[in-house]
Amino acid sequence: MITYRHNWGEHRVYFYDKKKRLISVPAEWTSVVGEDAFVKVSAGRCLFRVEDLLELIKLIRNLTEMPGGSNKIE
């Protein structure tokens, strides 16, 4: 690992591959980041994370506000 930085809205790990190219991947794909606290506490009992549900609400609102979309959420 070369460095660990916050780029493009997420934490990323940088390293050189076998061809000496600088590569970055989301830190969550590596062992650098510990287990997500919510995942650990929920112990598999919850199907959805709160931040994911909040993001879903934003997506639905954007879709319903588009021209030709329904203007209300049922």
N, C-alpha and C positions, 0 to 999 in steps of 0.2 A: 504494500500500500504506500502510495506517495503522499496523499493528503485526503482529508475529509472536510468537505465544504458544503455550504448551503447555496445552491445554484438552481435556477429555473423553478423556484418555489418548492424545492425539496432538498433533503440532505443527500449528498452524493459522495461516493468513494472513487478516488482516482488511482490508477495503477498502470504499469506498462505491461503489454502483452508479450508473447514470445517473439514477435517481430519488432519489439521496441516501440510500439505505437502507444500513445497515451490514451487510455480508455477510461470512461466513467460509467458507473452504474448507480442506480438508487441504493442508498445505504441499507434500506430494508431488505434488499436482496442478499445481503452479506451477514456475517456474524459480528460486524462492528457494532451494530445497534442491538441492544437487548430486546427481549420480548416486549411487545406492546402491552402497556399496563392494563388497558381495558381487556385485552384478550386473556391476560393472566388472571385477572379478578373474575371475569365471567366464566372462566373454565369451560368454554364451549356451550354455555347455556343460552347465549343470546345469538340470534341469527343476524342482527344488524347492529352496526356501530352508530352512535348518535350523530357523529359528523357526516356519515354516509347518508343518513336519513335527512339531515338538514340540506345536504347537497341535492338530494332527490327533490325536495320541495322547491329549491331554486330552479331546477331544470323544468319541473312541471309548470311553474309560474311563467317561465320564459316561453314555453311552448303555447300556453293558453293566451299569452299576450301577442302572439304572432298574428299577422293578418290572416283571416280565414279560420283562426283557431277559436275554440270556445272561450268565452270571457269569464267563465266561472269554473271552479273546481267543485265537483260533487263529492 
